[in-house]
Amino acid sequence: METVRTEAICCCRQLLHGFSSTHVVSDLSVCPADVVITVCGTGVHGFAQGKCLGEAQFSSPYAACVDPIRPSNFYAGDAKSIIRYVDTESDTVSWFAGSVEASFDVVYGLVCASDGSTLYAIDYRRNRLHAVDVKSRVVTTVAGDGTQRFVDGIGLDRAIFRPRKLAFARRTTPLTPAEPAVLYITSQRGIRRFEVEPARMTCHNECWYDFWGIATTASGLLLLSCLITHSVYSFDPRTAKLELLAF
């Protein structure tokens, strides 16, 4: 148990958090105890680009993730239909992807591939997972048919019910060409497992809880927050063992 608790702290060292009610994004990893530092946003609802503080505005930013190629910068998703790129080096917030045509409706979760090539975005209200090509900024739906149901399998007829947050599985050894990268996604009824392969993804239910937040540890465990029990759990995908950590 003590090992899990230590990993929980380590995996949260680079922690970005969007505050939907105050329309700002904060970096909790650089904060001293009991202090939250705002890195971008004015605290006023809006969609303005510009300097990180004083000019750029957000509309309930639910999601944020670090750019693995430039770790001081990050992506942030609005509650509406826009993903922004926050460049702390140049002190600017700019449009990255998203519009009504791109089919984003409440970007709840964001995660970027380790090579920085693809950004994955949760589309909460439309029950979909999108992949954004970072170079071209083309948005592609990779899972979810828009219906509120669960359907496993291959192809866009797979369905996800109210997807929320997502994280890549962490490994102690590099992936081989035969091994796909794996995304875990929390939803209103459990965890979905997606194997990311060229041109296709597969998924299946791991367990059935109303999970929200998710993080992965160096040993491969999932750390999950649950809305129903107001608790934090660890989940081992290899054994399907769920363990209560804090409540």
Buried (B, 14 or more C-beta within 10 A) or exposed (E): EEEBEEBBEEBEEEBBBBBBEBBBBBBBEEEEEEEEEBBBBBEEBEBEBBBBBEBBBBBBBBBBBBBEEEEEBBBBBBBBBBBBBBBBEEBBBEEBBBEEEBBBBBBBBBBBBEEEEBBBBBBBBBBBBBBBEBEEBEBEBBBBBBEEEBBEEBEEEBBBBBBBBBBBBBBEEEEEEEEBBBBBBBBBBBBBBBBBEEEEBBBEEBBEBBBBBBBBBEBBBBBBBBBEEEBBBBBBBEEEEBEEBEE
